[in-house]
């Protein structure tokens, strides 16, 4: 009897009110690559399916700390930046 792997990935962006972001993600699911883009202001919480994800995050405006978090199967990875045009790369497998 095989085990089922949960392929849900949660992405969240947190920070002070009016902190803006632009996020581009490459999501691998069942051997296929899908591109996803998100733009706006915090907070952001979204869930999608995938085996892995690589994201490039740019803080578009706001001087506070922008925190990005990815969760999958109980694993968590986080990255933080501060200030407009700050860039982060974050991934989870």
Residue frames as qw, qx, qy, qz and C-alpha x, y, z in Angstrom:
[[0.000, 0.889, 0.457, 0.000, 0.00, 0.00, 0.00],
 [0.453, 0.361, -0.004, 0.815, 1.55, 3.33, -1.09],
 [0.202, -0.583, -0.409, 0.672, 1.49, 6.59, 0.79],
 [0.263, 0.830, 0.388, 0.303, -0.19, 9.71, -0.47],
 [0.431, -0.130, -0.095, 0.888, 1.95, 12.84, -0.62],
 [0.077, 0.859, 0.404, -0.305, 0.18, 16.11, 0.03],
 [0.515, 0.276, 0.296, 0.756, 0.94, 18.45, -2.86],
 [0.074, -0.936, -0.306, -0.157, -0.65, 21.56, -1.36],
 [0.513, 0.047, -0.161, 0.842, 1.69, 24.52, -1.01],
 [0.152, -0.907, -0.376, 0.109, 0.75, 27.63, 0.97],
 [0.448, 0.294, 0.004, 0.844, 2.26, 31.03, 0.14],
 [0.236, -0.881, -0.392, 0.116, 1.86, 34.03, 2.40],
 [0.378, 0.409, -0.079, 0.827, 3.15, 37.60, 2.43],
 [0.422, -0.791, -0.412, 0.160, 3.01, 39.68, 5.64],
 [0.438, 0.109, -0.104, 0.886, 4.22, 43.11, 6.64],
 [0.031, 0.411, 0.344, -0.843, 3.09, 46.57, 7.65],
 [0.432, 0.718, 0.504, -0.209, -0.05, 47.94, 6.03],
 [0.406, 0.882, -0.071, -0.231, 0.52, 49.28, 2.49],
 [0.336, -0.512, 0.713, 0.341, 3.62, 47.11, 1.89],
 [0.758, 0.505, -0.082, -0.404, 3.51, 46.10, -1.77],
 [0.539, -0.312, 0.751, 0.220, 4.88, 43.04, -3.51],
 [0.701, 0.482, -0.334, -0.406, 5.33, 41.44, -6.91],
 [0.584, -0.313, 0.748, -0.040, 5.78, 37.65, -6.84],
 [0.685, 0.425, -0.457, -0.376, 6.63, 35.37, -9.77],
 [0.630, -0.319, 0.689, -0.164, 6.58, 31.64, -9.07],
 [0.523, 0.315, -0.718, -0.334, 7.56, 28.61, -11.12],
 [0.711, -0.200, 0.508, -0.443, 5.48, 25.68, -9.87],
 [0.285, 0.254, -0.889, -0.252, 6.36, 22.09, -10.78],
 [0.682, -0.007, 0.488, -0.545, 3.39, 19.73, -10.67],
 [0.863, 0.198, 0.462, -0.057, 3.41, 16.18, -12.04],
 [0.642, -0.009, 0.470, 0.605, 6.41, 16.99, -14.25],
 [0.274, 0.725, 0.394, 0.493, 4.82, 20.13, -15.74],
 [0.324, -0.178, -0.210, 0.905, 6.04, 23.67, -15.10],
 [0.015, -0.821, -0.526, -0.222, 3.41, 26.35, -14.43],
 [0.265, 0.200, -0.163, 0.929, 4.04, 30.09, -14.00],
 [0.264, -0.783, -0.563, 0.029, 2.07, 32.09, -11.42],
 [0.256, 0.308, -0.122, 0.908, 2.18, 35.81, -10.66],
 [0.329, -0.757, -0.546, 0.144, 0.79, 37.80, -7.75],
 [0.250, 0.304, -0.094, 0.914, 0.86, 41.58, -7.21],
 [0.401, -0.751, -0.400, -0.341, -0.69, 43.69, -4.51],
 [0.107, -0.616, 0.461, -0.630, -0.35, 44.72, -0.89],
 [0.252, -0.005, -0.910, 0.330, -0.06, 42.59, 2.22],
 [0.520, -0.303, 0.798, -0.036, -1.54, 40.46, 3.53],
 [0.655, 0.317, -0.518, -0.449, -1.56, 37.64, 0.98],
 [0.489, -0.195, 0.833, -0.171, -2.46, 34.02, 1.72],
 [0.729, 0.373, -0.294, -0.492, -2.95, 31.58, -1.14],
 [0.624, -0.230, 0.747, -0.015, -2.81, 27.82, -1.52],
 [0.675, 0.516, -0.335, -0.407, -2.12, 25.84, -4.69],
 [0.966, -0.073, 0.243, 0.043, -1.01, 22.37, -5.78],
 [0.474, 0.765, -0.432, 0.056, 2.54, 21.55, -6.71],
 [0.925, -0.099, -0.232, 0.283, 5.51, 19.29, -6.06],
 [0.546, -0.299, -0.081, 0.778, 7.89, 22.25, -5.70],
 [0.179, 0.939, 0.262, 0.135, 7.91, 26.01, -6.17],
 [0.534, -0.103, -0.004, 0.839, 10.59, 28.64, -6.82],
 [0.048, 0.919, 0.390, 0.044, 9.54, 32.26, -6.29],
 [0.403, 0.162, -0.039, 0.900, 11.16, 35.62, -6.97],
 [0.207, -0.827, -0.507, 0.130, 9.73, 38.36, -4.76],
 [0.303, 0.311, -0.022, 0.901, 10.20, 42.11, -5.14],
 [0.141, -0.658, -0.523, 0.523, 9.01, 44.55, -2.49],
 [0.315, 0.598, 0.422, 0.603, 7.44, 47.23, -4.69],
 [0.068, -0.647, 0.075, -0.755, 6.68, 49.84, -2.04],
 [0.723, -0.662, -0.103, -0.172, 6.63, 50.40, 1.71],
 [0.184, 0.714, -0.578, 0.349, 9.60, 50.79, 4.03],
 [0.713, -0.423, 0.440, -0.344, 8.68, 48.04, 6.49],
 [0.203, -0.315, 0.920, 0.112, 9.80, 44.42, 6.55],
 [0.784, 0.193, -0.258, -0.530, 8.14, 42.13, 4.01],
 [0.384, -0.299, 0.866, -0.113, 8.04, 38.48, 5.12],
 [0.711, 0.233, -0.456, -0.482, 7.35, 35.67, 2.66],
 [0.470, -0.268, 0.805, -0.243, 6.54, 32.15, 3.86],
 [0.655, 0.180, -0.595, -0.429, 6.08, 28.88, 1.96],
 [0.550, -0.250, 0.704, -0.372, 4.64, 25.75, 3.65],
 [0.744, 0.217, -0.507, -0.376, 4.42, 22.18, 2.35],
 [0.840, -0.108, -0.531, 0.034, 3.90, 18.92, 4.25],
 [0.681, -0.691, -0.158, 0.181, 4.78, 20.56, 7.57],
 [0.632, -0.053, 0.077, 0.769, 7.98, 22.11, 6.16],
 [0.039, 0.965, 0.224, -0.130, 8.32, 25.87, 6.29],
 [0.587, 0.069, 0.102, 0.800, 10.74, 28.25, 4.57],
 [0.053, -0.934, -0.292, 0.200, 10.79, 32.01, 5.20],
 [0.529, 0.188, 0.098, 0.822, 12.54, 35.03, 3.81],
 [0.121, -0.874, -0.335, 0.332, 12.46, 38.71, 4.79],
 [0.464, 0.305, 0.165, 0.815, 13.41, 41.95, 3.09],
 [0.133, -0.773, -0.370, 0.498, 13.06, 45.62, 3.83],
 [0.024, -0.617, 0.175, 0.767, 12.59, 48.58, 1.53],
 [0.680, 0.639, 0.081, -0.350, 11.40, 49.24, -2.00],
 [0.623, 0.629, -0.450, -0.118, 13.06, 47.16, -4.76],
 [0.371, -0.444, 0.801, -0.153, 14.40, 44.60, -2.25],
 [0.752, 0.245, -0.477, -0.383, 14.45, 41.20, -3.96],
 [0.540, -0.340, 0.734, -0.232, 14.23, 37.68, -2.51],
 [0.614, 0.182, -0.686, -0.346, 14.33, 34.20, -3.96],
 [0.514, -0.237, 0.669, -0.481, 12.55, 31.48, -2.02],
 [0.607, 0.152, -0.676, -0.389, 11.82, 27.82, -2.76],
 [0.609, -0.238, 0.646, -0.395, 10.32, 24.72, -1.24],
 [0.446, 0.240, -0.794, -0.338, 10.39, 21.11, -2.46]]
